[in-house]
Amino acid sequence: MNSNPTNGSRIPGLSGFSDADFQRSIWAALRLVAIAALVGVPLLWWKLGWQSAALLVVGALISGTGIFEWLRLMTALMARMDTTVPDPAQMKPLVPVLIGFFLRLGGALALLYVSLKFLHGSVYALIAGLALGVVALTIEAVRLIKSWTV
């Protein structure tokens, strides 16, 4: 896209970022987490054993569900902030989304405890699985920035 301000074209930015763009970015990050886990599990199983591979799966699962819950929470909040909705009373209540968020958080803590207690693999594999979400979201952010500036 031409970013020369003299010809009237405009650089797309955050103001043109729609709900659909947000959802597309989050789903792409979830796909990246799944692909990285599918690639990493056999490598860790071969190099460090099945327990470390299982810890990577646990970390990736927690990371992926965290991203998915973020998608649900932000979609519900953005719908509440949308001023073009004709009848706000027909919106889905926010309470079930928040309850699901906190239940997932508690489940993640329980899963972390159980996996660390009974799987005696590499803790670094668990940390790598947990970091997959951050890495995937960072890659998606760089892709968005690149599409806005190039």
Beta strands, then each sheet from edge to edge (+ up, - down):
end
